[in-house]
Amino acid sequence: MNEFLPISRADMEARGWYYCDFLLVTGDAYIDHPSFGTAIISRVLEDAGFRVAILSQPDFRDEHDFVEMGRPRYAVLINAGNIDSMVAHYTAAKKRRHDDAYTPGGVGGKRPDRAVTVYSMLARRAFPDTPIYIGGLEASLRRFAHYDYWSDQVMPSVLSSSGADALMYGMSERSVVELAKNLKAGKHGIDAVRDIRGMAYFAPDASDVPFPAVECPSYEQVCESKEDYARSVKIQYDQADHVRGKAITQVHGKRVLIQNPPSKPLTTEEMDKVYALPFARTYHPSYDAVGGVPAIQEVQFSIIHNRGCFGACNFCALAFHQGRYISARSHDSVVREAEQIAQHPDFKGYIHDVGGPTANFRFPSCHHQEKHGLCMNKRCLFPKACDNLEADHRDYLTLLRKLRQVPGVKKVFVRSGLRYDYMMADDNDEFFLELVKHHISGQLKVAPEHMSDNALYYMGKPSFSVYEKFRERYARINEKLGKKQYLVPYLMSSHPGATLDDAIQMACYLNKVGYMPQQVQDFYPTPGTLSTAMYYTEIDPRTMKPVYVAKTPEEKAMQRALLQWRKPEKRPIIVAALRKADREDLVGFGKECLIRPKPGEHWEKPSAKQGQKKNGKGEHRGKQANRPTRPPKHGRKPVNPLAGIGPKKGKKRKG
């Protein structure tokens, strides 16, 4: 039990504590593993000499669990858990989920909706005079006035609704230690946070901001004007850089929200120190009676080697939370963690992942970033790889080779996201060869997200032609190695900008290559992303031009169903979609048809749209140059993986 930080008053007293310096409240079960923010922040504070107690998933009906822990000496720190509490509770269709992987036994309902706000209010009731600071993903993405998908309205900063004293955003190891030292030194209120990067707080006015600052439209303005909302989001993204980023102010009524510039990323040496802290690497033993915590299964024998992502997809919160700058651990640090994992009694010889936000990023994309920061209005990989991009996998490959040599390790997998466009920018096949040979098991999962360049443009993803070239290269390497392995694409429906025609284009492509995804992700408008701003405003903040958005449940269902056109239960929706899009030419008995007509059904003649596609700017063009290979006829063996994507070896295609 002493491997873990105290989770109760009795635990504290067993250590001889009569108080803690910080009470860390979380919406997750207590898992002392470096994949969890609660574990990292608590261990970093402990290492800095502070006493930290954990209050995990307290009863949110009243404050008795808070009171029982006792008033902390300096502050209450609150996060909703590793994922947003609303995402944890609701699907993209706003249907309630019944389970929660971050809760003991996997049961749902152990944390409240909008957990940061609820916990903050309970903490204020329990400890009226104690400072409260919020952080983690849920707070970080709601630090400004933001569109809330679940209530379908613009809400103020979560600092306003929660009543907390300040907010830590992004990766907060530096911020929380600096805050702790300020509180220990007797600073309070705004003085405790004014000079700390990575902090946001309310002030009476913006006259005393210690950093160069820019102003974005007020809460009142973004509620009244969607154009102002889009401009606000663009300003927030433009300043999300630790080198050139400025403070941002946003008026909320009679107060001003002040966001200090982002924290500086940890250096390699600092990251090594964090990941060397004495994590127990599992959930608290008090959860054994209910079968543990499901969330540990994917990460217990996985290793995080980097942070940040310069891929910066528009629908991903990483650019707004962790940032686009890459920081990484040393080889020695990662190997030491692998050696520690290999000694675990439950380890079977398989390291499940060596990754991070994007597995194959080890360094900033170019040397320019280290001095000048990331470019404000340019992307490293979109719409194509930047000329200054330094695509080099040699260091990551060397790391994987070292991990394969660790005693007790049989296999090292790479399962977190691989940027295939970054791999295509690297002409050297050495990494690709060893990845296919040693680090996947039958399937390689990548995320093209869509096959329409129009949809990909609004996602901030490269042209589909890049994926096609990657698929061909993957097939050649498999053939060279004598392997039959498959490429599994992650796909998304109903992203802003994606039309019904785009969904039909993707269905036709998947039909041609003989593959139907078993799971499809609907676009989920989570706070803080560019794509969510597009969804709400129907404006692209990058250009301030209008964007088509599928918002009705009917059209969203159509776009989703088209990606699973073979499922019999989807047929009525597919029929409605094809008729709405004037694509009745796709009903018939030809190999290009998505569904077959039923007796008595009336269908019009083939549409004039047949054979037309859309490019990234919405203009019609001719047939695609890169036609996929012809799929096998029904009843034959599954599609050859070397010719494209397909089911896992040994499993027959459905439909």
C-alpha positions in Angstrom: 0.0 0.0 0.0 2.9 2.4 0.7 3.7 2.3 -3.0 0.6 4.5 -3.5 -0.2 7.9 -2.3 -2.8 8.1 0.5 -6.4 7.9 -0.6 -8.1 8.3 2.7 -7.7 10.0 6.1 -6.7 6.6 7.5 -3.9 6.3 4.9 -2.6 9.8 5.9 -2.6 8.9 9.6 -0.8 5.7 8.9 2.0 7.8 7.4 2.0 10.1 10.4 0.3 12.9 8.5 -2.3 15.1 10.1 -2.8 17.1 7.0 -1.8 17.1 3.3 -0.4 20.0 1.4 -2.5 19.3 -1.7 -5.7 17.3 -2.1 -5.8 16.1 -5.7 -9.4 15.3 -6.8 -10.0 13.2 -9.9 -12.9 11.8 -11.8 -10.9 8.6 -12.6 -10.0 5.7 -10.4 -6.6 6.2 -8.9 -4.1 4.5 -11.3 -0.5 5.3 -10.4 0.8 4.9 -13.9 2.6 7.6 -16.1 -0.2 7.4 -18.7 -2.5 9.2 -16.2 -2.2 12.9 -15.5 -3.2 12.5 -11.9 -0.3 10.1 -11.3 2.2 12.4 -13.0 1.1 15.6 -11.2 0.9 13.9 -7.8 4.4 12.3 -8.2 5.9 15.6 -9.4 4.6 17.4 -6.4 5.8 14.6 -4.1 9.2 14.8 -5.7 9.2 18.6 -5.0 8.7 17.9 -1.3 5.0 18.3 -0.9 2.5 16.0 0.7 -0.2 14.9 -1.7 -3.4 12.9 -1.0 -5.7 11.6 -3.7 -9.5 11.8 -3.6 -10.7 9.6 -6.4 -14.3 9.7 -7.7 -15.8 11.3 -4.6 -19.6 11.1 -4.1 -20.8 14.1 -6.1 -24.2 14.4 -4.3 -22.6 16.3 -1.4 -19.2 17.4 0.1 -18.8 14.7 2.8 -16.0 12.9 1.0 -14.1 16.2 0.8 -14.6 17.0 4.4 -13.5 13.6 5.5 -10.1 14.0 3.8 -9.6 17.2 5.8 -8.6 20.7 4.6 -5.4 20.7 2.6 -2.6 23.1 3.7 -2.3 24.9 0.4 -4.9 24.0 -2.2 -7.3 21.6 -3.8 -6.3 20.5 -7.3 -9.1 19.2 -9.5 -9.3 17.3 -12.8 -12.1 15.3 -14.5 -9.8 12.4 -15.4 -7.9 11.3 -18.4 -10.8 12.1 -20.8 -13.6 14.7 -20.8 -16.4 13.6 -18.5 -19.0 14.4 -21.2 -17.2 12.3 -23.7 -16.9 9.6 -21.1 -20.7 9.7 -20.6 -22.1 10.3 -24.0 -21.7 9.0 -27.6 -21.5 11.4 -30.6 -25.2 10.9 -30.9 -25.7 12.1 -27.3 -26.7 8.6 -26.1 -25.7 7.7 -22.5 -22.9 5.2 -22.2 -23.4 2.4 -19.8 -19.8 1.7 -18.9 -16.6 3.6 -18.0 -13.2 2.1 -18.5 -11.7 4.5 -16.0 -13.9 3.4 -13.1 -13.3 0.3 -10.9 -15.2 -2.6 -12.4 -15.9 -0.6 -15.5 -19.3 0.6 -14.3 -20.7 3.9 -15.4 -22.1 6.8 -13.3 -19.3 7.1 -10.8 -18.4 10.7 -11.9 -20.8 13.6 -12.6 -21.4 15.3 -15.9 -19.0 18.3 -16.2 -17.0 16.8 -13.4 -14.5 19.8 -13.0 -17.3 22.2 -12.3 -19.2 19.9 -9.9 -16.1 18.9 -7.9 -15.0 22.6 -7.7 -18.4 23.6 -6.2 -18.2 20.7 -3.7 -14.6 21.7 -2.7 -15.7 25.3 -2.2 -18.5 24.1 0.1 -16.1 21.9 2.1 -13.2 24.4 2.3 -14.5 27.9 1.7 -11.2 29.7 2.3 -8.9 27.2 0.4 -7.7 28.0 -3.1 -9.0 25.7 -5.9 -7.1 25.1 -9.1 -8.5 23.1 -12.0 -6.6 21.3 -14.8 -6.5 18.3 -17.1 -8.1 17.9 -20.5 -11.6 18.9 -19.6 -10.6 22.2 -18.0 -7.8 22.9 -20.6 -10.2 22.7 -23.6 -12.8 24.9 -21.9 -10.5 27.7 -20.7 -12.1 30.3 -23.1 -15.7 30.9 -24.0 -16.6 27.7 -26.0 -19.3 26.0 -27.9 -20.8 23.1 -25.8 -22.2 20.4 -28.0 -24.3 18.7 -25.3 -26.3 21.9 -24.5 -25.9 23.3 -28.0 -24.9 26.8 -26.8 -21.8 28.9 -26.1 -20.7 28.7 -22.5 -18.3 30.9 -20.6 -14.8 29.8 -19.5 -15.0 26.9 -17.1 -13.3 29.2 -14.6 -16.6 31.1 -14.5 -18.9 28.1 -14.0 -16.6 26.3 -11.6 -15.7 29.2 -9.4 -12.1 28.0 -9.2 -9.2 30.4 -8.5 -7.2 29.6 -11.6 -6.8 27.0 -14.4 -3.7 25.1 -15.5 -3.8 24.1 -19.2 -1.6 21.9 -21.3 1.1 19.7 -19.7 1.4 21.2 -16.2 4.5 19.8 -14.5 6.3 23.2 -14.6 3.1 25.1 -13.7 2.1 23.1 -10.7 5.5 23.1 -9.1 5.8 26.9 -9.6 2.3 27.4 -8.2 3.1 25.2 -5.2 6.2 27.2 -4.4 4.3 30.4 -4.7 1.7 29.2 -2.3 4.3 28.0 0.2 5.9 31.4 0.0 2.6 33.0 1.1 1.4 34.3 -2.2 -2.3 34.2 -2.8 -5.0 35.2 -5.3 -3.8 36.6 -8.6 -0.3 37.1 -7.2 0.1 33.3 -6.9 -0.5 32.7 -10.7 0.2 36.0 -12.5 3.7 35.2 -13.7 3.3 31.5 -14.3 3.1 30.2 -17.9 0.4 27.7 -18.7 -2.1 29.4 -16.3 -5.4 31.2 -16.9 -7.3 33.3 -14.4 -9.8 36.1 -14.0 -8.8 39.7 -13.2 -10.7 42.9 -12.8 -9.0 44.3 -15.9 -6.1 43.6 -18.2 -3.9 46.5 -17.0 -1.4 44.3 -15.2 -0.6 41.4 -17.6 3.1 40.6 -17.3 3.4 39.2 -20.8 2.7 40.8 -24.3 -1.0 40.2 -24.9 -3.6 40.1 -27.6 -7.3 40.4 -27.1 -9.9 38.1 -28.6 -13.7 38.8 -28.9 -15.5 38.8 -25.6 -17.8 36.1 -24.3 -20.8 38.3 -25.1 -19.5 38.9 -28.6 -19.0 35.2 -29.4 -22.4 34.4 -28.1 -24.0 37.0 -30.4 -21.8 36.5 -33.5 -20.6 33.3 -35.1 -18.0 35.3 -37.1 -16.6 36.6 -33.8 -16.6 33.1 -32.4 -14.6 31.8 -35.4 -12.1 34.8 -35.1 -11.7 34.1 -31.4 -10.8 30.4 -32.0 -8.3 31.4 -34.7 -6.6 33.9 -32.3 -6.4 31.2 -29.6 -4.7 28.7 -32.0 -2.3 31.3 -33.4 -1.0 32.0 -29.9 -0.7 28.3 -28.8 3.1 28.2 -29.1 5.6 28.4 -26.3 8.1 30.4 -28.3 6.1 33.2 -30.0 2.8 32.8 -28.3 1.4 35.8 -26.4 -1.0 36.1 -23.5 -4.7 36.3 -24.5 -7.4 38.3 -22.9 -11.1 37.7 -23.2 -13.7 39.9 -21.5 -16.4 38.1 -19.5 -18.9 40.7 -18.3 -17.1 42.9 -15.7 -14.1 40.6 -15.5 -11.3 39.7 -17.9 -10.1 36.2 -18.5 -6.3 36.2 -18.9 -4.4 33.3 -20.3 -0.7 33.4 -19.9 1.5 32.0 -22.7 1.9 28.2 -22.9 4.4 26.5 -20.6 7.7 25.6 -22.1 7.9 21.9 -23.0 10.0 19.7 -20.7 13.6 19.1 -21.9 14.7 15.5 -22.5 16.4 15.5 -19.1 13.3 16.8 -17.4 11.1 14.2 -19.1 13.4 11.4 -18.1 13.2 12.6 -14.5 9.4 12.6 -14.6 9.1 9.1 -16.0 11.7 7.8 -13.5 9.5 8.7 -10.5 8.4 5.8 -8.4 5.1 4.9 -10.1 3.4 1.7 -9.0 2.3 1.3 -12.6 -1.1 -0.2 -11.8 -4.4 0.7 -10.1 -4.8 1.0 -6.3 -5.2 -2.4 -4.7 -8.5 -1.4 -3.1 -10.1 -2.0 -6.5 -9.1 -5.7 -6.6 -12.4 -6.8 -5.1 -14.4 -5.5 -8.1 -12.0 -6.7 -10.8 -9.7 -3.7 -11.1 -9.9 -0.9 -13.6 -10.2 -1.8 -17.3 -8.2 1.3 -18.5 -5.0 -0.2 -17.2 -5.1 -3.1 -19.7 -3.9 -1.1 -22.7 -1.3 1.0 -21.0 0.2 -1.2 -18.2 2.9 -2.6 -20.6 3.1 0.4 -22.9 5.6 3.1 -23.0 5.2 6.8 -23.8 8.3 8.2 -25.4 7.2 11.6 -26.7 4.7 14.5 -26.4 3.1 16.9 -28.8 2.0 16.5 -32.4 2.9 18.7 -35.4 0.3 16.8 -37.4 -2.3 19.1 -35.9 -5.5 17.6 -37.4 -8.4 20.1 -37.0 -10.6 17.7 -35.1 -7.9 16.7 -32.6 -7.5 18.5 -29.2 -3.8 17.8 -29.0 -2.7 21.0 -30.8 -4.7 23.1 -28.3 -3.7 21.0 -25.2 -0.2 19.5 -25.6 0.9 21.7 -28.5 2.6 21.0 -31.8 6.2 21.0 -30.5 7.7 17.6 -30.0 9.6 16.7 -26.9 11.0 13.2 -26.3 12.6 11.0 -23.7 16.1 9.6 -24.0 16.8 6.1 -25.2 18.2 5.2 -21.8 15.1 6.4 -20.0 12.8 4.3 -22.3 14.9 1.2 -22.1 15.0 1.5 -18.3 11.2 1.5 -18.2 11.1 -1.5 -20.5 13.4 -3.3 -18.2 11.1 -2.4 -15.3 8.1 -3.7 -17.2 9.9 -7.0 -18.0 10.2 -7.7 -14.3 6.5 -7.4 -13.7 5.0 -10.7 -12.6 2.1 -10.4 -15.2 4.3 -9.5 -18.1 4.1 -12.0 -20.9 6.9 -10.7 -23.1 4.9 -8.2 -25.2 5.3 -4.4 -25.0 2.0 -3.3 -26.3 3.1 0.1 -27.6 6.0 2.5 -27.8 4.3 5.7 -28.8 2.6 8.9 -27.7 0.2 11.3 -29.5 2.0 10.2 -32.7 4.3 7.3 -32.4 6.9 8.1 -35.1 7.7 11.7 -34.0 11.0 12.0 -32.1 12.0 15.6 -32.9 10.5 18.9 -33.9 9.7 18.9 -37.6 12.4 21.4 -38.4 15.2 23.4 -36.7 13.4 26.6 -37.3 10.9 25.7 -34.5 13.5 25.6 -31.7 14.3 29.3 -32.1 11.2 30.8 -33.7 8.4 28.4 -32.8 5.9 26.7 -35.1 4.7 28.7 -38.1 1.5 30.6 -37.4 -0.4 30.0 -40.6 1.4 27.0 -42.0 1.2 23.3 -41.1 4.1 20.8 -41.3 2.2 18.1 -43.1 -0.9 19.9 -44.6 -1.8 20.3 -47.4 1.4 18.6 -48.2 4.7 18.0 -46.4 6.6 21.3 -45.9 9.8 21.7 -47.8 11.6 22.3 -44.4 10.3 19.1 -42.9 13.1 16.8 -41.7 11.5 13.3 -42.0 13.9 11.0 -40.4 13.0 7.7 -38.5 16.5 6.6 -37.7 16.4 7.6 -34.0 13.0 6.0 -33.4 14.2 2.8 -35.3 17.3 2.7 -33.1 15.1 3.0 -30.0 12.9 0.1 -31.1 16.0 -2.0 -31.8 17.3 -1.5 -28.3 13.9 -2.4 -26.8 13.8 -5.7 -28.8 17.1 -6.6 -27.0 15.8 -6.1 -23.5 15.9 -9.5 -21.6 12.4 -10.9 -21.3 10.9 -8.9 -24.2 9.6 -11.1 -27.0 7.9 -8.5 -29.1 7.6 -4.7 -29.3 4.5 -3.4 -30.9 3.7 0.1 -32.2 0.0 0.6 -31.8 -0.5 4.3 -31.2 -1.0 6.6 -34.2 1.6 6.5 -37.0 1.6 9.5 -39.4 1.8 7.7 -42.7 2.3 11.0 -44.5 5.4 11.6 -42.4 6.6 8.1 -43.3 6.0 8.9 -47.0 8.1 12.0 -46.7 11.0 9.7 -45.6 12.5 8.1 -48.7 14.5 5.6 -46.7 12.7 2.2 -46.4 14.7 1.0 -43.4 12.1 2.0 -40.8 9.2 0.8 -42.9 10.8 -2.6 -43.4 11.5 -3.2 -39.7 8.1 -1.9 -38.7 6.4 -4.4 -41.0 8.8 -7.2 -40.0 8.9 -6.7 -36.2 6.4 -4.3 -34.8 2.9 -5.1 -36.1 0.9 -8.2 -35.7 -1.1 -8.9 -38.9 -2.6 -5.5 -39.1 -1.3 -1.9 -39.3 -3.8 0.7 -38.3 -3.6 4.2 -39.7 -6.0 7.1 -40.0 -6.7 8.5 -43.4 -10.1 9.4 -42.0 -11.7 9.9 -45.4 -11.2 9.2 -49.1 -12.6 12.6 -50.4 -10.1 15.4 -50.7 -12.9 17.8 -50.1 -13.5 16.3 -46.6 -9.8 15.9 -45.9 -9.2 19.6 -46.6 -11.5 20.5 -43.7 -10.0 17.9 -41.5 -6.5 19.3 -42.1 -5.4 16.0 -43.5 -3.3 15.4 -46.6 -4.7 14.4 -50.0 -6.0 10.8 -50.3 -3.4 10.2 -53.0 -0.8 10.2 -50.1 -2.6 7.3 -48.5 -2.9 5.4 -51.8 0.9 5.7 -52.3 1.4 4.6 -48.7 -0.9 1.6 -49.3 1.1 0.6 -52.3 4.4 1.0 -50.5 3.1 -1.1 -47.6 2.0 -3.8 -50.1 5.4 -3.9 -51.8 7.2 -4.2 -48.4 5.0 -7.0 -47.3 5.6 -8.8 -50.6 9.3 -8.3 -50.2 9.2 -9.8 -46.7 6.9 -12.6 -47.7 4.2 -11.5 -45.3 0.5 -11.2 -45.7 -0.5 -8.4 -43.4 -3.4 -5.9 -43.7 -3.9 -2.2 -43.6 -6.8 -1.1 -41.4 -8.0 2.5 -42.0 -9.7 4.6 -39.3 -12.6 6.5 -40.9 -14.8 9.4 -39.8 -18.2 10.4 -41.0 -20.0 13.8 -40.9 -17.0 16.0 -40.3 -17.7 19.6 -41.2 -17.2 20.2 -44.9 -18.0 16.5 -45.7 -21.1 16.2 -47.9 -23.4 13.3 -48.8 -21.5 13.1 -52.1 -18.2 12.7 -50.2 -19.7 9.9 -48.1 -20.9 8.2 -51.3 -17.4 8.6 -52.8 -15.9 6.9 -49.8 -18.5 4.1 -49.9 -17.7 3.5 -53.6 -14.0 3.3 -52.9 -14.4 0.8 -50.1 -16.7 -1.2 -52.3 -14.1 -1.4 -55.0 -11.3 -2.5 -52.6 -13.7 -5.1 -50.9 -13.5 -3.7 -47.4 -16.2 -2.6 -45.0 -15.2 -1.1 -41.6 -16.8 -2.7 -38.6 -16.6 0.5 -36.7 -17.0 4.1 -37.9 -16.4 7.2 -35.8 -19.0 10.0 -36.2 -17.5 13.4 -35.9 -17.7 14.4 -32.2 -17.7 18.2 -31.6 -15.6 18.4 -28.4 -14.6 21.8 -27.0 -11.5 23.6 -28.2 -11.0 22.2 -31.7 -11.0 24.0 -35.0 -13.5 21.4 -36.3 -15.9 22.1 -33.5 -15.7 25.8 -34.4 -16.6 24.9 -38.0 -19.5 22.7 -36.8 -21.0 25.5 -34.6 -20.3 28.5 -36.9 -20.4 26.9 -40.3 -17.3 29.0 -40.9 -13.7 27.9 -41.4 -11.7 29.9 -38.9 -8.6 29.5 -41.1 -10.2 31.4 -44.1 -13.5 32.8 -42.6 -15.3 31.2 -45.5 -18.6 29.2 -45.2 -18.4 25.5 -44.5 -21.1 22.9 -45.2 -22.1 21.0 -42.1 -24.3 17.9 -41.7 -26.2 18.7 -38.6 -29.5 16.8 -38.8 -29.6 13.3 -37.3 -31.0 12.0 -40.7 -28.0 13.2 -42.8 -25.5 12.2 -40.1 -27.0 8.7 -40.1 -26.8 8.6 -43.9 -23.2 9.5 -44.0 -22.4 6.9 -41.3 -24.5 4.1 -42.9 -22.8 4.6 -46.3 -19.6 3.4 -44.8 -21.3 0.2 -43.8 -23.4 -0.3 -46.8 -23.4 -4.1 -46.7 -25.2 -4.4 -43.4 -28.8 -5.3 -44.1 -30.2 -3.1 -41.4 -28.6 -0.1 -43.1 -30.4 -0.6 -46.4 -33.3 1.8 -45.8 -30.9 4.6 -44.9 -28.7 3.8 -47.9 -31.7 3.9 -50.2 -32.8 7.3 -48.8 -29.2 8.6 -49.1 -28.8 7.5 -52.7 -32.1 9.0 -53.7 -31.4 12.3 -51.9 -28.0 12.5 -53.7 -29.5 11.5 -57.1 -27.2 8.5 -57.2 -29.6 5.8 -58.2 -27.0 4.6 -60.6 -25.4 2.8 -57.6 -28.4 0.5 -57.3 -28.2 -2.5 -59.5 -26.2 -5.7 -60.2 -23.0 -4.2 -61.5 -19.8 -4.6 -59.5 -19.8 -0.8 -58.9 -23.3 -0.8 -57.3 -23.7 -0.5 -53.5 -27.0 -2.2 -53.2 -29.3 -4.5 -55.3 -32.9 -3.5 -56.1 -35.7 -5.4 -54.5 -38.8 -6.7 -56.4 -41.3 -3.9 -56.8 -38.9 -1.1 -56.2 -38.9 1.8 -58.7 -35.5 3.3 -59.6 -34.8 6.2 -61.9 -32.3 6.0 -64.8 -28.6 6.4 -63.9 -27.7 9.9 -62.6 -25.9 12.6 -64.5 -23.5 12.7 -61.5 -22.2 9.2 -62.2 -18.4 9.1 -62.5 -18.0 12.6 -61.1 -16.0 13.4 -58.0 -15.0 16.5 -56.0 -11.6 17.9 -55.3 -10.4 19.7 -52.2 -12.0 23.0 -53.2 -15.4 21.6 -54.1 -15.0 21.8 -57.9 -16.0 18.8 -60.0 -13.3 16.8 -61.8 -13.1 13.7 -63.9 -12.6 10.2 -62.7 -9.9 9.5 -60.2 -6.5 8.8 -61.6 -5.7 6.2 -58.9 -8.3 3.5 -59.3 -8.3 0.8 -56.6 -7.8 -2.8 -57.6 -10.9 -4.8 -58.6 -12.4 -6.6 -55.6 -12.9 -10.4 -55.6 -16.2 -11.8 -56.5 -18.6 -12.9 -53.8 -17.6 -16.3 -52.5 -13.9 -16.1 -53.3 -11.2 -15.9 -50.7 -10.7 -12.5 -48.9 -9.1 -9.7 -50.8 -5.3 -10.0 -51.2 -3.8 -7.7 -48.5 -0.9 -6.9 -50.8 -3.4 -5.4 -53.2 -5.0 -3.2 -50.6 -6.9 -3.2 -47.4 -8.9 -6.2 -46.1 -9.9 -8.4 -43.2 -7.5 -10.1 -40.9 -5.9 -13.3 -42.0 -8.2 -16.3 -41.4 -11.4 -14.3 -41.2 -13.9 -14.2 -44.1 -15.4 -11.0 -45.3 -18.9 -10.2 -44.2 -21.6 -9.3 -46.7 
